[in-house]
Amino acid sequence: MNIQPTYSSLDYPGKMALVLFTPGCNLRCKYCHNPQLLKNQELTKWDIEEIEEEVENNMDFIDAIVLSGGEPLLHVDVIKNFIKQAKQNDLLVKLDTNGLHPEETKEILKDLDYVAMDIKAPLNKYYKISDMYPNNVEELITETIDIIMDNNVYLECRTTYVPKLLDPEDINELTRNLRCDRYTLQQFRNRVTLDASLSTYEEPNPEFLREILENLECQIPEIRLKSRQFGNQLIKKSN
Ligand code: SF4
């Protein structure tokens, strides 16, 4: 099967979800921990039928489906089948995306309950993270955020903090005018990385990451930190 279904209680906050990892991505983040998913394979009607059967058989155990990858919006016509099935059965739908597909986001937005979008670096500094990216990253991501926020769909933005690739000022810069409901800084993990040289980078200390978040100059209502040592921690929340 070209879609890897996995059950998780961590990918949709507070819910048990079936996570569908679809193949293909138009970025090549040096730290990508799913490099096996980067090859864009076509999804067949067998893939669709197998997933629909998986959802059908496990309907009683799950609250949500999570469309993840890779970049699920590269297969927007296929994921529409899963969204339709989920909605017919009162399941929640979360999309994990790199934010580079505003038109496809618009096509499925009305059925989304939660979007988690990666903001890899300040929008004019994607060269720090990926050797491949569209030259209008800033325009695409800004448009995607506006579409989601203007339609009141819950938006979490996330950044993986990789030492040597990013610095604290990058996090300050990228969050300063960011529109979203929640921002999560994720600790870089060095176990599996697309660029093998990153496996020699140390995982950043959670205390150092916490300090970055405590000093942010932004208006985002909820700020969180995700680390191996402490899990998903609330750092700041405004009423
Ligand atoms: S956006 Fe980056 S981290 Fe995510 S799948 Fe694509 S290359 Fe990997």
Boltz pocket constraint, residues with backbone or C-beta under 6 A from the ligand:
constraints:
  - pocket:
      binder: B
      contacts: [[A, 24], [A, 25], [A, 26], [A, 27], [A, 28], [A, 29], [A, 31], [A, 32], [A, 33], [A, 34], [A, 69], [A, 70], [A, 71], [A, 98], [A, 118]]
      max_distance: 6.0
